[in-house]
Amino acid sequence: MKKLLLAALVLLLPLSASQGQTLTAEDVKARLLQSRAVEAVIWGMPAVNYDLMLQEMLSKTSGKVNQFIYWGRPLDWKNQTLTPNPDTLYFMSFFDTRDVGPIVVEIPPADENGSLNANFVNVWQLPLEDAGRLGIDKGKGMKFLILQPGYAGEIPDGYAPLKPDSFGSYVLLRSNLTSHGDADVARSAAYAKQAKVYPLSQASNPPPTVFTDVKDVTFDSTIRYDESFFEHLNRVVQSEPWLDRDRALIDQLRTIGIEKGKAFAPDDATKKALATGVREAQLLLAAKYDAGMPPFYEGTHWTYPGHPEFIKAVGEGLSDPNDYPVDRRGLTYTYAYIGIKRMGAGQFYLINIKDKNGESYDGAKTFRLHVPPNVPVDQYWSVTAYDRETHALIKNVDRASRASNAAELRKNEDGSVDIYIGAKAPPGQQANWIPTDPARKFELMFRVYGPKPEFFQKTWRLPDLESVDSAAEGSGDRRN
């Protein structure tokens, strides 16, 4: 963390101090461009995050807006989205109401064949609604109607209207698995394919919903900290209406060459400032991430998935006129995507980036996570390892997680489970092992689906991880 902060501070030094000379008008202009580039990155992070996923779909798959793409098996490392869940099936649909008007999305009722957790968000990944077994419909199914900005028409009976305030939006469906077996995966996929998407104008005779399986596509929406970041941001500015709360950014973005109705064609000086600014933003955000979120369990390194104040603000639709957590929003969408309106109702997440001793995780070492018995969940729990730098699944490993819905998972006599994360599985622990890349650092996320009140009351507690290598060395020392 100290190295990151030092690098960021060097970039932030005034030109007069770093060059030992008086500032010129050109120096001031360059510094202004650079600083506004930094602010544009932080402010625009959730929208760029969204556009990266959309462009991956459009450029690498046959999927289109107002359809579904899905991963027909539990996710592997080819899915390079940010901190995804490899213990469920992902179905994703991007919507665009610009040309076709309001869009209907039908969520199927839960039954003996399956259930899902669904989240709707706008371009800025602001939560619109949660659906599914633990969503607003309580598993009964529901027809949602996604409206255009400024829509003034009537809402037909039987539809739940969503107002994204943007032409674009999307939904993520997670179809639950009872196991990773082929039959259960096929059953889960078939259940989720009961979902439907079609324009309201065709509601009397809806066309079949198109589902495109992208499980074999290398789908990479990790954040690019280079000049391409601003190309994605410009695309959003050109295609979406300004929100009142963001109008103060109009002139700031114009300074760096992003202006609605005009081509994005920065000159050489602006390109240089953008390149420096996006790198500076990366260092600043990485230093904040390394500092950690507030702890969920006091005295451990298990933290909230985002700052609690940010979680509360987005759950309320950023409705507080005295609060707009742009910095915390920007940080959150460097390592995650999607927004959840009622965090904790259907699912909850804990992040861990440091072991019991406060050290970052070295992929060349092996660590043990002891999961106590009787985890307070209605559905399942899981722990997943991610690449510490990209926040995506670790490349070229054959599995990324262990979950309570994995039939082969070995339990201790008291019902507790020991999970091993590292480059090598301890002898006899292959079933409970998550492999890592010995050349890279990693981080962890613990998921609970259907958390019970006891989870938030913290009468059940998840301990920090310990290094198996250190324990072995220590026991060896004692024997000597």
Residue, then its C-alpha position, 0 to 999 in steps of 0.5 A: m500500500k505504501k508504494l501505491l500511495l507514494a506513486a500516487l503522491v508523486l503524480l499529484l505533486p504540482l508541476s512547479a515542485s516536481q520540475g523546480q520551475t515557475l508554472t506557465a499557462e501551458d503547465v496549468k492547462a496540462r495539470l487541469l486536463q490531468s486532474r479532470a481526467v482523474e475525476a472523470v475516471i472516478w465519476g464514470m467508473p460504473a458506466v464504463n464498467y457497464d459499457l465494457m460488458l456491453q461491448e464484449m457482448l456485441s463484439k465477441t458473441s452473436g448476442k444482441v440487446n433485448q435478448f439474453i446471453y448466458w453461461g451454460r455451465p458454472l463460470d470458469w476463468k474465460n469469464q473475465t467479468l469482475t468478481p463473478n459467482p462460479d457456483t450458479l448459472y449467469f443469464m444477462s440481458f442488456f436493454d435499449t428502449r430508444d427505438v422499441g419503447p418500453i421493454v417487458v421482462e418476465i421473471p418465472p415463478a420458482d418451482e421444483n425445477g429451479s429458482l433464481n436471484a435477479n437484479f435490474v440496474n441502469v447504465w450507472q448500475l444504480p439498482l432498480e429492483d431485485a426479483g426472484r425467490l428472495g426478491i420483490d416477487k418472493g418467488k411468485g414471478m413477475k412482469f417488469l416494464i422497463l420505461q424510457p426516460g421521460y415516459a408519460g404513457e399509461i402503465p398496463d395492469g399487471y406490470a411492475p414499472l422500472k424507471p432507469d432514467s437511461f435508455g440502456s439498462y440490464v438484468l443479471l439472473r443467477s439461476n440456482l444450482t443444487s449441485h454442479g452435476d450435469a443433470d442439475v446444471a441442465r435443469s437450472a439452465a432450462y428453468a432460467k430459459q423460462a424468462k422472457v424479454y420483448p417490447l411492450s408493443q408486441a405483448s399481445n403476441p411476444p416473439p420468442t426470446v433469444f438465448t445465446d450460450v457464451k460459455d466458451v467465449t473469453f469475455d473480458s470486461t476488466i477495467r482498462y486503465d488506458e486511453s480507451f477508458f475515455e472512449h467508453l465514457n464518451r460512448v455513454v455520454q453520447s448515447e444517454p441523457w444527462l441526469d440532473r445530479d451530473r450536469a456539473l460534469i458537462d463542462q469538466l468533460r468538455t475540457i478533456g474532449i467529451e461533449k455530447g453531439k461532438a466527435f471525441a478527437p483529443d489532441d496530443a496534449t490532451k491524450k498525454a493528460l488522459a493517459t497520465g490521469v487514468r493511471e493516477a486514478q488507478l493508483l489512487l483507487a488501488a490504494k483506497y481498495d488496499a486500505g480496505m472497507p470497514p470490517f464486518y467482523e471486528g478484529t478480522h479482515w473480512t469486510y463489507p463488500g462496499h462501504p456501508e454508507f454507499i450500500k445504503a445510498v444506492g439502495e435508496g436510489l441516491s435520493d438523499p439531496n445531501d449525499y452523492p458518494v461518487d468516490r465510493r461508487g467509483l471504487t466499488y465498480t473497479y472490482a464489482y458490477i451489478g447493483i443490489k437494491r436490498m443487499g442482505a435480503g437475497q444475498f450478501y458478500l464479504i471481501n477478504i484481501k489480507d490474511k490473519n497477519g494482515e499480509s496480502y495473499d501470495g499465490a505461491k503459498t497455501f492458506r486455510l479457511h475454517v468455515p464453522p458449522n451451521v452457516p446461517v443461510d437458506q440456500y448456500w455459501s461459497v468462497t471464491a478466489y480472484d486475481r488481486e490485480t484484475h478482480a476477475l477469476i484467476k486465469n488458467v486454473d480449473r476451478a475458482s471456488r468451493a461451495s456448500n452445494a458441491a457434492e464432493l465437498r468434505k466436511n469435518e465431524d462437527g459439520s465445519v469445513d476447511i477450505y484450502i487456497g493456494a498453489k498446491a493442495p495439501p495431501g488428501q485435501q483435493a476436494n476442498w482446494i481452490p488453486t491459485d497462480p503462484a506468480r500472482k496475488f489473490e483475494l477472496m469473496f465469501r458469499v451467502y445466498g439466503p442469509k438468515p438473521e443470525f448472519f447479521q447478528k454475528t452470532w456465527r462468525l467467520p475467522d481469518l485465514e491462516s498460512v498452512d506453510s507458516a503452520a507447518e514451519g512452526s510445527g517443524d520448529r517445535r519438533n526440533 
